[in-house]
Amino acid sequence: MKEDHHDIRARKEYEAIRGFYVHVMVFVPVMLMLAVLDVVGGTGMWVHWVGLGWGIGLGFHAYAAFVLKPREMARWEQEQIAKRAL
């Protein structure tokens, strides 16, 4: 059975949102582990810089998953393919 464009769009949207939640599920335990290492290690307060940088990246990921939506991403992909075909 061949998927129509609505099924493909829905699958891309699902994958984008799922990818974001996987990113969050990695972010939280890693940041907790780094915070513990920062406190126990006593070398200074550096973990907030890691959290800030990664948090900005996580924010962009959320924007791409929930605001841009795969529809706009698919249009951008088609534009890039058209540019490379020239």
Protein Blocks (a to p, Z undefined) as FASTA:
>chain_A
ZZdfklmmmmmmmmmmmmmmmmmmmmmmmmmmmmmmmmmnonopfklmmmmmmmmmmmmm
mmmmmmnopmlmmmmmmmmmmmmmZZ
